[in-house]
């Protein structure tokens, strides 16, 4: 291959424009496409800015260049020097940023040849596993390069905004100790301390609180976090969050500043005006109306509680749910009465996937309603359900009876499924809201746990409930939601030692356990702690929504697949036996 001696790039591809017509330029990049039209050979040259057309006139060129042109194929890396010329009017391509000019090649050098790639950069239908195995090829696609460059712009915006607001960028450790924060930790064995482990941080939560105690009253960090949990489209084992903490503030101070940040971000990146202030919706209202603590409010299809309407019906599923403290909930799928039985059955299966025992349905008609309840309820009872759900001819009513959480989950997901089926979602909308006043505690497998983390401050007006009705205590917390995705969350933190110890006691953590897991934070709280709070944004999710992707894998340079492995590097992998011996551990592979 040829070298670059005495040949220097003068412009990126899309920097070449009409103002340079008549000038000689040197551009370099990958051959995106090659077309031989006889007298003329066209090369589409690609770099990270976009595409530029190079034309080789075979009647005018030297034999040396013509020989190179015969060799050049897609994904060859080449350098081209030539004059910028106007395209003829009929050959102008309005779809290309550089579609009105081209380079009349005078010199071409092949810098690197390419074998036939496992898939074409032009192919948009490549399976994810193959894309990730050859990620360096997948990242050449202009769509992916645009995603990564937007990621850079978004990260840069956060840094500039927060620095301007007086925040200090401070790094926190990657090797720390394991603390209970909701998900499984990734553990790192220690060679120096045989049998002991570091943990990779699920978040810098404790360290940012310590920074507030240290007097750094405005901290931020764009940081990697690690959670050993099952993956989905908006989740990865290692992800990036924008971590923010500040002292001497209340919830409204944080919300107001973050709304300013978000509105300016979307104006800067997408030139979209975001109106502030955002709606603030209590957790209980979000669950009642949407069945979700991260509701997509771009469409209606709200849930309804019809427990009172059916409380006297002699229908065992309804009676059982109500007797056990649950509810009967419904949703009116407007104008979906034409759904086939197969389509309705798929919604019933979806409810079962989300732990419901089943789903009743009523197809509302002018005269005789079609319903799965006809064997169990009389016409008057069925009509009372139709009336309570505002049913009209042509509507499909879906009813679920179970515990509150199961009804919310089942109907909330059915709501989303119907919205997708019926094209109810405006993809150009950006609907932000705050979900506030979450429960401070929740019961998981008959054990009281923190809904967020054990350092979350209870709402001041609920402090008295800690002594007699703890499940009603709300937290001074807040999640910011965009189009059905939680893109950030935070809380005001406990800064009083006695209150923090009381929370640990309510969580059935003994003094020995709290000293072992959080002793350094408990000690720090004793030495003058300012009121403080913060928020962490999921950077990957924000960028995913900005570029309108359906997976955060599309905005991370080197992501993992669903089983948390990396097809590119084949990680995780076995290590040498001597490395295991050095760590003083024994490996026993579990049967899957």
PyMOL commands that set and color helices and strands:
alter all, ss='L'
color gray80, all
select helices_A, chain A and resi 13-15+18-20+63-71+89-91+128-133+135-138+142-164+205-214+251-270+283-290+307-310+316-323+341-353+379-388+404-421+460-467+470-472+497-506+511-525+539-546+552-555+577-583
alter helices_A, ss='H'
color red, helices_A
select strands_A, chain A and resi 24-36+40-47+50-57+77-86+101-112+168-169+175-176+187-189+197-200+218-226+238-247+279-282+303-305+327-333+360-363+370-371+396-402+432-436+441-444+447-450+477-482+485-492+532-538
alter strands_A, ss='S'
color yellow, strands_A
deselect
rebuild
show_as cartoon
